[in-house]
Amino acid sequence: MTLSRAKVLDAALALADAEGLPSLSMRKLAAELGVEAMSLYNHVANKGDLLDGLAARVFESVELPDPALPWEERLRALGTGAAAAFAAHPAAIRAMAAGEANPRSPGALRLIDAFLSALLDAGLDERGAAKTYRTLIGLLFGSALRDTVDVAKSPKRTEQVDDWFRRVVTEDELPSLYRALPALMDASCAPEFADELGLLIENLKR
């Protein structure tokens, strides 16, 4: 098998998706590819470079829209595409959120450039575009992390958190929280990234 950096990173991403990031090691990755572990170092410098590569592959997987489209169509397409890519690769997203990985590649930078291009074309100045891009990335990470939390791995407690809230939150002491508590506990009331993106675009248009 002829190895390349792309093949190594794609195999590592698949392994992390299937078994989680703690299970990813050079030895296991080499076995998956049918090569000796040392041969991987021709394509990745170390574990940090491998993790950065996983993050980059996630960013690179987002299809870039036609730059001739109106800015709002480009922003919607980029946000939707990035949300799907983030949701598909939770292990890499958790590594990025924890500061363990950064998407360092020309392809990853093109995605960031496309986001900023749409925001600048919306009429924002450079600082406004940078702030709004950070807001969008925060929404994307929040949505992906919220949807990939493994509740089964949470430590066991004598009282479930929902039961604790119902017991502690009273109408007299916390009237607003008491009023909104049923909605807050309703899983279907969770924010959707598409709705949040739509609100952001409408605010920019105004």
C-alpha positions as a Python dict, from the first residue, in 0.01 Angstrom:
ca = {
    (1, 'M'): (0, 0, 0),
    (2, 'T'): (136, 342, -99),
    (3, 'L'): (92, 577, 193),
    (4, 'S'): (27, 950, 174),
    (5, 'R'): (-48, 1207, 439),
    (6, 'A'): (-411, 1220, 326),
    (7, 'K'): (-448, 840, 356),
    (8, 'V'): (-291, 838, 702),
    (9, 'L'): (-513, 1121, 824),
    (10, 'D'): (-830, 972, 677),
    (11, 'A'): (-758, 638, 843),
    (12, 'A'): (-686, 813, 1173),
    (13, 'L'): (-1009, 1012, 1148),
    (14, 'A'): (-1210, 696, 1080),
    (15, 'L'): (-1045, 522, 1376),
    (16, 'A'): (-1114, 818, 1606),
    (17, 'D'): (-1476, 831, 1489),
    (18, 'A'): (-1524, 460, 1552),
    (19, 'E'): (-1335, 415, 1880),
    (20, 'G'): (-1278, 762, 2024),
    (21, 'L'): (-966, 973, 2044),
    (22, 'P'): (-814, 795, 2348),
    (23, 'S'): (-798, 477, 2138),
    (24, 'L'): (-596, 646, 1864),
    (25, 'S'): (-229, 552, 1874),
    (26, 'M'): (43, 531, 1612),
    (27, 'R'): (67, 156, 1665),
    (28, 'K'): (-307, 98, 1621),
    (29, 'L'): (-319, 331, 1321),
    (30, 'A'): (-28, 148, 1159),
    (31, 'A'): (-203, -186, 1212),
    (32, 'E'): (-518, -42, 1053),
    (33, 'L'): (-314, 60, 748),
    (34, 'G'): (-115, -261, 739),
    (35, 'V'): (224, -93, 781),
    (36, 'E'): (493, -54, 1047),
    (37, 'A'): (438, 230, 1293),
    (38, 'M'): (768, 395, 1198),
    (39, 'S'): (652, 442, 839),
    (40, 'L'): (379, 678, 961),
    (41, 'Y'): (644, 930, 1063),
    (42, 'N'): (720, 992, 697),
    (43, 'H'): (378, 1161, 680),
    (44, 'V'): (307, 1294, 1032),
    (45, 'A'): (572, 1437, 1260),
    (46, 'N'): (419, 1333, 1591),
    (47, 'K'): (88, 1288, 1774),
    (48, 'G'): (26, 1663, 1778),
    (49, 'D'): (72, 1684, 1403),
    (50, 'L'): (-165, 1389, 1363),
    (51, 'L'): (-435, 1562, 1569),
    (52, 'D'): (-388, 1887, 1376),
    (53, 'G'): (-426, 1685, 1059),
    (54, 'L'): (-756, 1535, 1177),
    (55, 'A'): (-889, 1884, 1249),
    (56, 'A'): (-775, 2000, 907),
    (57, 'R'): (-948, 1709, 731),
    (58, 'V'): (-1276, 1806, 897),
    (59, 'F'): (-1243, 2166, 777),
    (60, 'E'): (-1134, 2053, 431),
    (61, 'S'): (-1441, 1830, 395),
    (62, 'V'): (-1675, 2131, 386),
    (63, 'E'): (-1769, 2215, 28),
    (64, 'L'): (-1706, 2578, -55),
    (65, 'P'): (-1992, 2760, -230),
    (66, 'D'): (-1962, 2955, -554),
    (67, 'P'): (-1805, 3291, -459),
    (68, 'A'): (-2038, 3460, -710),
    (69, 'L'): (-2344, 3374, -497),
    (70, 'P'): (-2496, 3640, -267),
    (71, 'W'): (-2319, 3658, 68),
    (72, 'E'): (-2617, 3526, 265),
    (73, 'E'): (-2643, 3215, 44),
    (74, 'R'): (-2272, 3151, 85),
    (75, 'L'): (-2288, 3198, 460),
    (76, 'R'): (-2584, 2964, 493),
    (77, 'A'): (-2414, 2698, 278),
    (78, 'L'): (-2088, 2726, 472),
    (79, 'G'): (-2262, 2710, 809),
    (80, 'T'): (-2478, 2414, 710),
    (81, 'G'): (-2184, 2228, 558),
    (82, 'A'): (-1961, 2293, 858),
    (83, 'A'): (-2235, 2182, 1099),
    (84, 'A'): (-2269, 1851, 913),
    (85, 'A'): (-1891, 1799, 905),
    (86, 'F'): (-1854, 1878, 1276),
    (87, 'A'): (-2139, 1644, 1369),
    (88, 'A'): (-1985, 1362, 1163),
    (89, 'H'): (-1649, 1379, 1345),
    (90, 'P'): (-1712, 1437, 1717),
    (91, 'A'): (-1373, 1310, 1831),
    (92, 'A'): (-1186, 1568, 1623),
    (93, 'I'): (-1424, 1842, 1735),
    (94, 'R'): (-1367, 1756, 2101),
    (95, 'A'): (-991, 1769, 2041),
    (96, 'M'): (-1025, 2115, 1887),
    (97, 'A'): (-1253, 2238, 2166),
    (98, 'A'): (-998, 2117, 2423),
    (99, 'G'): (-714, 2296, 2244),
    (100, 'E'): (-545, 1967, 2154),
    (101, 'A'): (-582, 2015, 1777),
    (102, 'N'): (-579, 2302, 1529),
    (103, 'P'): (-682, 2282, 1162),
    (104, 'R'): (-346, 2368, 1005),
    (105, 'S'): (-362, 2324, 629),
    (106, 'P'): (-419, 2540, 320),
    (107, 'G'): (-755, 2368, 269),
    (108, 'A'): (-868, 2450, 621),
    (109, 'L'): (-765, 2812, 573),
    (110, 'R'): (-976, 2831, 257),
    (111, 'L'): (-1287, 2751, 463),
    (112, 'I'): (-1204, 3028, 710),
    (113, 'D'): (-1137, 3265, 420),
    (114, 'A'): (-1474, 3180, 265),
    (115, 'F'): (-1655, 3255, 591),
    (116, 'L'): (-1477, 3589, 626),
    (117, 'S'): (-1537, 3675, 260),
    (118, 'A'): (-1913, 3631, 305),
    (119, 'L'): (-1910, 3841, 623),
    (120, 'L'): (-1704, 4120, 465),
    (121, 'D'): (-1940, 4119, 165),
    (122, 'A'): (-2229, 4157, 413),
    (123, 'G'): (-2086, 4500, 495),
    (124, 'L'): (-1891, 4426, 812),
    (125, 'D'): (-1549, 4578, 864),
    (126, 'E'): (-1251, 4355, 942),
    (127, 'R'): (-1305, 4361, 1317),
    (128, 'G'): (-1678, 4297, 1282),
    (129, 'A'): (-1615, 4010, 1042),
    (130, 'A'): (-1361, 3855, 1280),
    (131, 'K'): (-1598, 3882, 1577),
    (132, 'T'): (-1891, 3736, 1383),
    (133, 'Y'): (-1673, 3451, 1253),
    (134, 'R'): (-1578, 3368, 1612),
    (135, 'T'): (-1946, 3374, 1705),
    (136, 'L'): (-2028, 3133, 1422),
    (137, 'I'): (-1747, 2896, 1516),
    (138, 'G'): (-1867, 2906, 1877),
    (139, 'L'): (-2218, 2815, 1765),
    (140, 'L'): (-2082, 2532, 1549),
    (141, 'F'): (-1872, 2388, 1830),
    (142, 'G'): (-2153, 2424, 2081),
    (143, 'S'): (-2400, 2249, 1853),
    (144, 'A'): (-2160, 1964, 1772),
    (145, 'L'): (-2053, 1909, 2133),
    (146, 'R'): (-2411, 1923, 2261),
    (147, 'D'): (-2522, 1661, 2011),
    (148, 'T'): (-2233, 1422, 2079),
    (149, 'V'): (-2228, 1415, 2459),
    (150, 'D'): (-2227, 1056, 2587),
    (151, 'V'): (-2470, 1072, 2879),
    (152, 'A'): (-2399, 708, 2962),
    (153, 'K'): (-2043, 801, 3066),
    (154, 'S'): (-2158, 1059, 3320),
    (155, 'P'): (-2070, 959, 3681),
    (156, 'K'): (-2362, 805, 3870),
    (157, 'R'): (-2531, 1016, 4136),
    (158, 'T'): (-2791, 945, 4402),
    (159, 'E'): (-3024, 1204, 4252),
    (160, 'Q'): (-3072, 1278, 3882),
    (161, 'V'): (-3012, 1640, 3785),
    (162, 'D'): (-3370, 1686, 3658),
    (163, 'D'): (-3506, 1565, 3992),
    (164, 'W'): (-3268, 1798, 4176),
    (165, 'F'): (-3389, 2097, 3973),
    (166, 'R'): (-3754, 2012, 4037),
    (167, 'R'): (-3687, 1985, 4409),
    (168, 'V'): (-3473, 2297, 4447),
    (169, 'V'): (-3634, 2544, 4205),
    (170, 'T'): (-3936, 2700, 4374),
    (171, 'E'): (-4182, 2958, 4245),
    (172, 'D'): (-4120, 3188, 4541),
    (173, 'E'): (-3740, 3192, 4526),
    (174, 'L'): (-3675, 3158, 4152),
    (175, 'P'): (-3995, 3257, 3973),
    (176, 'S'): (-3855, 3295, 3618),
    (177, 'L'): (-3655, 2973, 3631),
    (178, 'Y'): (-3956, 2794, 3783),
    (179, 'R'): (-4176, 2917, 3500),
    (180, 'A'): (-3932, 2817, 3224),
    (181, 'L'): (-3813, 2491, 3382),
    (182, 'P'): (-4048, 2255, 3190),
    (183, 'A'): (-3928, 2405, 2860),
    (184, 'L'): (-3563, 2389, 2966),
    (185, 'M'): (-3602, 2020, 3045),
    (186, 'D'): (-3774, 1945, 2715),
    (187, 'A'): (-3514, 1794, 2481),
    (188, 'S'): (-3708, 1916, 2179),
    (189, 'C'): (-3659, 2275, 2299),
    (190, 'A'): (-3282, 2262, 2239),
    (191, 'P'): (-3151, 2528, 1997),
    (192, 'E'): (-3093, 2423, 1638),
    (193, 'F'): (-2784, 2553, 1461),
    (194, 'A'): (-2985, 2623, 1144),
    (195, 'D'): (-3221, 2849, 1341),
    (196, 'E'): (-2933, 3030, 1509),
    (197, 'L'): (-2759, 3077, 1175),
    (198, 'G'): (-3082, 3210, 1024),
    (199, 'L'): (-3117, 3467, 1303),
    (200, 'L'): (-2757, 3578, 1257),
    (201, 'I'): (-2804, 3621, 881),
    (202, 'E'): (-3126, 3818, 930),
    (203, 'N'): (-2952, 4047, 1180),
    (204, 'L'): (-2669, 4106, 933),
    (205, 'K'): (-2915, 4187, 655),
    (206, 'R'): (-3081, 4449, 876),
}
